[in-house]
């Protein structure tokens, strides 16, 4: 079979319809903005207030932005979110499971079942339910992309955060399982595992000279990641450029795991 490499045009996704949970702040805003820059309409469901920043970033790209208040752990909420996307634009082409929390970092003997259950519900169970509802429409379309957001804690022990580490290991397992089942309908399921990024959530860590130095010593790139560093990976996994990439977890960590 002759493959015309030089005639192959990398297709992005103008006029595609994308759903990004938790996409209006932090790393989620980077995913949302990247997809908008590539030409997609974006729906963002979140419990966090929308201050208009993400809306402005998206609409500056000449595409549509829709925000809805939703609790992805509530009964029927994931179904409602997906249906809102389909009813608004007629399809759901890409799902980005970004919504997640990390709470109460402390010794395992002090970690409670209540804290465990809350993190499992948001970080893992809701991700499954979002895929479950989205793939119903993707199967009909015989196409779709799912991008799950993992973490370096999918590969590390996660001292003082057993639930967070467990959910991120679970996200990688979920990615592989869903890939194995959905590939027959031309649906690709992959994950991105960000490393250490300079966001408001990591500000205190970066101000701690000792801890900051320890982290930088572990990163070959010798810097914290910028949210813009995630944009290329997001566009790649959301576009037809990654049609033969399935079940993968792409680390975007400046080389952290190599040391």
N, C-alpha and C positions, 0 to 999 in steps of 0.2 A: 504494500500500500504506500503510495506516494503522499507524503505530508508536506503541504505547502507552508512551511514555517514563515517565510518572509511575507506571505500574503495574509497571514493571520492578523486580524485586528482585535486588539484587546477590548472586549465589550464591557462597558460599565453599566449603569442602570438608570438612564434618564427616564423619568416618569414611572419609576418603580415605587411601590408603596411599602414602607418599612415601619416596624413597631419596635421601639426601644424602651424596655422597662427601666425606670430610674434614670432616664436619659436627660434630665434637666439640671444636673450638677456634677461636679467632680469629673471622674473619668467618663461617666455616662454622657456628659455634655460633649466630650471629645468624640465619642462614637457618633452621636447625633449630628454634630457639625460636619464630620467627615462624610457621612452618607448624604447629607444635604449638598455638600460641595460637589459630590459625584452625580447629583441630579435627582435624588430621591425625595419624595414626600415622606414626612416623618410624623408618626403619632407617638406621643410620650405619655404613658400613664404613670402617675406617681402620687404618693401621699405628701411629698415635699412641695411647698408652695412654689409656684412658677412666678418668678419676679420679672419676667419679660426678657431676660438676657438671652436665653436659648432661643426664644421666638425670634428675636432680632437677628441672631446669628444665622438661623435657618432661612428666614425670609430674605435675607440679603443675598442668598444664593439663587433666588428666583424660583423657589419651590414652596410647597405648602407645609405648614406646621400646625399640628393640632395637639392640644394638651387636654388631658382629662384626669380628674381626681379619682383615684382608685386604690383599693387595698388588695394587692394580689394574693393575700392570704384569706380573703373573705370568700364565703360560699358563692359560687357562680360568677365571681369577679373576673377571673381569667377568660371565661366564655364571653362575658360582656365586653371586655377590652378588645378581644379579637373581632367580635362582631361589629364593634364600632369602627375598626379599621376597614373591614370589608364593606360595611354600609357607606362609609365616607368615600372610599376611592374605588371600590369594586374588587379589591384583591388584597392579599397579604403576601408579599414576595420574600421578605426577610424578617426574621424575628431575632432581636438581640436581647438575650436574658442578662441584663446588667444589674437589676435591683438586688441589693444585698446589704447586710449590716455586719458589724463586728462590735460586740459589746462586752463590757466587764472582763477585761483581760486580767486574770487572776489565777492563783494556784488551784489545781484541780480539786483539792479537798474543799475549797470554798465555792466551787462552781455548782450551781443548782440545776435541777431538772427543768425548772421554769425557764431559765436562761437558755438551756440546751434546746428545748422545744421551740422557743421563739426563733432562734437562729436557723434551725432545721426547716421550719415552716417558710421562712422568707427566702433563705439562700438556696434551698434544694427542692422542697416540695412544690413551691410556686413555679420554679423553673420547669419542673416536669409538667405541671398543669398548663403552663403557657405553651409548651411544645405540643401537648396533647390536643389542645384546642386549635392551635395554628395549623397543625398538620392535616386536620380534616379538610381545610380549604386548599392547602398545598397539594394534597393527593389529587384532588379534583383538577387542579391546574397542571398536575404532573411536573411540577417544578417548585423549588423553594430553597431557602437557605436559613439555617439556624446557627447563630453564633452565641455560644455560652461563655460567660466571663468567669474564668477560674482564677487562679492566683498561684504565686510561688508556693503557697501552703498546700497546694495539690501534690507537691513533691517533697515537702519538708515535714518535720514533726509537729510544728505548731505549738511550742511550749507556751503555757498559760492561755491557750485558746483552743481547747479540744473541739468545741462545736464548730468553730470557724474552719479549722483544718479538716474536720470530718466532712463538712459540706463541700469544700473545694475538692477534696479527693472524690467525693460523690459526683460533683459536676463533671469531672473527667470521665468517670465510669458511665454516667448518664449519656455523655456525648458519644462514647463508643457504642453503647447499647442502641441508642436511637439511630445512629448512623447505619448500623447493621440492619435495622428493620426498614428504614425509610429510603435507603439508597435505590431500591427497586422502582421508586416513583420519581427519580431524578431530584431527590431532596438531599442536600449535603448538610451534615451536622458537624460543626467543628467548634473549637474553643480557643480563646485567647487567655493567656496567663500573664498578666502584667507583673512587673517587678516593683521596685520602690519608686514611687512617683511624688513629685513636689506638688502637693495639693493642700488645701486647708486642713484636711484630716491628719496630715503628717507634719504639720508645722511644728508642733511641740518636740517631736523626735528630731527634726532637723536643727532645732535650737539647742538640743542637748549635745554639747561638743563631743563627749565621749561616745555616745551612741551613734551620732552622725559619722564620726570617724570610722567606727567599726563597720558600718554599712558601706561606706565608700570604699573601704579596703577590700570589700568582698565583690565589688563591681568593676570589672575590667575597663569599662567605659569611664570610670572615675567620676561619675556624676549621677545625680538623681534623674529619673526620667521626666520629660516634659509631656504634658497630655497630648501634644501634637505628635509625639513619637508613636502613638497608638493608631493614628489615622490611616497610615498606609496598610497596616495589617487588616484593619476593619474593612476598607474598601476592597482589598484583595479577596477576603473570605466572603464578602457580600456579593461579589460580581461573578460573572461567568468565567472570569480568569481562573477561578478555583474550582471549576466543575468536576475535576478529577481528584480533588483533595477532599477526603472524607474521613471523619473520626479522628482528626488530628488535633493536638493541643499545641498552639504556637506560642512560645514564650517570647515576650517582648520585655526584656529585663536587663539590657546592657551587658549580658554575659554573666549575671549573678550566679546562675546554677553551674557554671563551668569551674567555679573555685570552691 
